Structures are given as structure tokens and as C-alpha cells.
Amino acid sequence: MVIKVYIATSSGSTSIKKQQQDVMGFLSANKIEFEECDIAANEDNRKWMRENVPEEARPPAGNPLPPQIFNQDRYCGNYEAFFDAREDNVVYVFLGLTAPPGSKEAEALAKREQQ
């Protein structure tokens, strides 16, 4: 399974740049393999991202903005959803991955299963 992070390398928005760096930095730091898909340099990436963000996750007006996160073709969420998952220690569940043994998330899941 490949995590795909749709980004815009030439974004003029510092907020979008920081969000992209935050997502990719977290994935790298946790040794989660991912693929960067640049929507600014590749029209196919832009088109695919826009077509595959579910209707309920789209903004009321305009197109979905990066970063958008997918596991293969399964939509995981945008930056806000990623941020919430990280705060709740459920990033692996958010990404559709199994948490590695010893991680905070794996320990939390084990405690819930024992209850």
C-alpha cells in the first residue's frame, strides 16, 4: 500500500506550504513510505486528485486544495483530518495502515481491546 500526498510545489500560500511540510515531515519521521504527487507540475495529478476527493470532503466553492492524502485510491482526508488524527494518536488508522508494535497508537488500540 502506498500513501500518496497530493501537494503543490509552487503554491503561493504559506499556509498550504506549512501544511504540506507538516504532513510529509510527520510521515518521514515515522518512516511511513509515501509518494509525493505534485498537482502544480503535473496536470494528470491535479485532475486525479480533484476527481477522487469525495463530494462530502469538497469545499463549498472551488476545488479541494492540497495537501490531500490517499492510500492507493482510497481517500484518507485533507490536512485538517490528518491533524485531528495525529492529535488523537490514530494516524495509522486514518491512513489505513497497521500501527507498528510499541507505537502510542498500537498501545492505545491494545488497551481498548482489553476493555
FENBELGI-V520495 format. One record per residue. RES is the residue in three letters. PSI is psi in whole degrees, -180 to 180 (* if undefined). Layout:
res=RES psi=PSI
res=RES psi=PSI
This chain:
res=MET psi=135
res=VAL psi=125
res=ILE psi=131
res=LYS psi=128
res=VAL psi=115
res=TYR psi=121
res=ILE psi=170
res=ALA psi=108
res=THR psi=-24
res=SER psi=32
res=SER psi=138
res=GLY psi=-8
res=SER psi=121
res=THR psi=-30
res=SER psi=-47
res=ILE psi=-42
res=LYS psi=-45
res=LYS psi=-41
res=GLN psi=-44
res=GLN psi=-46
res=GLN psi=-38
res=ASP psi=-48
res=VAL psi=-52
res=MET psi=-36
res=GLY psi=-42
res=PHE psi=-47
res=LEU psi=-45
res=SER psi=-47
res=ALA psi=-30
res=ASN psi=13
res=LYS psi=39
res=ILE psi=118
res=GLU psi=138
res=PHE psi=162
res=GLU psi=129
res=GLU psi=128
res=CYS psi=106
res=ASP psi=119
res=ILE psi=-12
res=ALA psi=-35
res=ALA psi=-10
res=ASN psi=109
res=GLU psi=-35
res=ASP psi=-40
res=ASN psi=-45
res=ARG psi=-47
res=LYS psi=-46
res=TRP psi=-46
res=MET psi=-48
res=ARG psi=-35
res=GLU psi=-23
res=ASN psi=-2
res=VAL psi=123
res=PRO psi=153
res=GLU psi=-43
res=GLU psi=-15
res=ALA psi=0
res=ARG psi=150
res=PRO psi=156
res=PRO psi=-32
res=ALA psi=142
res=GLY psi=-168
res=ASN psi=157
res=PRO psi=140
res=LEU psi=152
res=PRO psi=161
res=PRO psi=142
res=GLN psi=138
res=ILE psi=133
res=PHE psi=152
res=ASN psi=104
res=GLN psi=-115
res=ASP psi=-1
res=ARG psi=125
res=TYR psi=128
res=CYS psi=-48
res=GLY psi=-177
res=ASN psi=-169
res=TYR psi=-42
res=GLU psi=-43
res=ALA psi=-40
res=PHE psi=-46
res=PHE psi=-46
res=ASP psi=-43
res=ALA psi=-40
res=ARG psi=-43
res=GLU psi=-33
res=ASP psi=5
res=ASN psi=43
res=VAL psi=33
res=VAL psi=-40
res=TYR psi=-41
res=VAL psi=-45
res=PHE psi=-42
res=LEU psi=-7
res=GLY psi=30
res=LEU psi=163
res=THR psi=129
res=ALA psi=137
res=PRO psi=147
res=PRO psi=139
res=GLY psi=-11
res=SER psi=158
res=LYS psi=-40
res=GLU psi=-44
res=ALA psi=-41
res=GLU psi=-41
res=ALA psi=-40
res=LEU psi=-40
res=ALA psi=-40
res=LYS psi=-41
res=ARG psi=-39
res=GLU psi=-30
res=GLN psi=-22
res=GLN psi=*
